[in-house]
Amino acid sequence: MSSLSLSSILSAFKYSDSLVVVSISICTAFLCEGISWLLIYRTQTYKTLKSTIDKASKKLETMKSSTTDSATTKSKTKKIDRVETSLKESSRDLSMSKFKSGGVVALVLFVVFGLLNSLFEGKAVAKLPFRPASLVQKMSHRGVSGDDVTDCSMAFLYFLCSISIRTNLQKFLGFAPPRGAANAGLFPMPDPKTS
């Protein structure tokens, strides 16, 4: 009787390694967002820049959606260009203000990844329900011993969890970038009008 219950308990922990990786990823996401809140989101500079970006993006939307005759088109185009330039500058400033916490967050993620890598070195932490493409296979099977390509390494699972959990956590906590700042940043896409 006890051997039956012991085997059922052990089978319940079949996914314990993957649960550990996901749990650590969740904790790391909360820690990183806490650091970001401490260094960025609570500052007056961030709040001002976010407000400026929101106002500029709303103004730009209304300017682009309103219809006018051809006589005022030239002046309207100049106003739109001015608002777009202001929006890009504010978005760049916002990215620069976020840059300072990026180093601290990167250090935390580097330490956590090193810890997890030493804990799960050469060990499959999950089983993929499909055979991954060759490029993904190199990432998902990295460092795992054996030839079963459906075995998932800690690095791949942690990478997927970190991206998805942190992004959704930022949205949930209200720390997602403003709408107008979505295409901006330190390295924005080039403007097709100037090319």
Buried (B, 14 or more C-beta within 10 A) or exposed (E): EEEEEEEEEEEEEEEEBBEBBBEBBBEBBBBBBEBBBEBBBEEEEBEBBBEBBBBBBEBBEEBEEEEEEEEEEEEBEEBBEEBBEBBBBBBBBBBEBBEEBEEBBEEBBEEBBEEBBEBBEEEBBBEBEEEBEEEBBEBBBEBBEEEEBBBBBBBBBBBBBBEEBBEEBBEEBEBBBBEBBEEBBEEEEEEEEEE
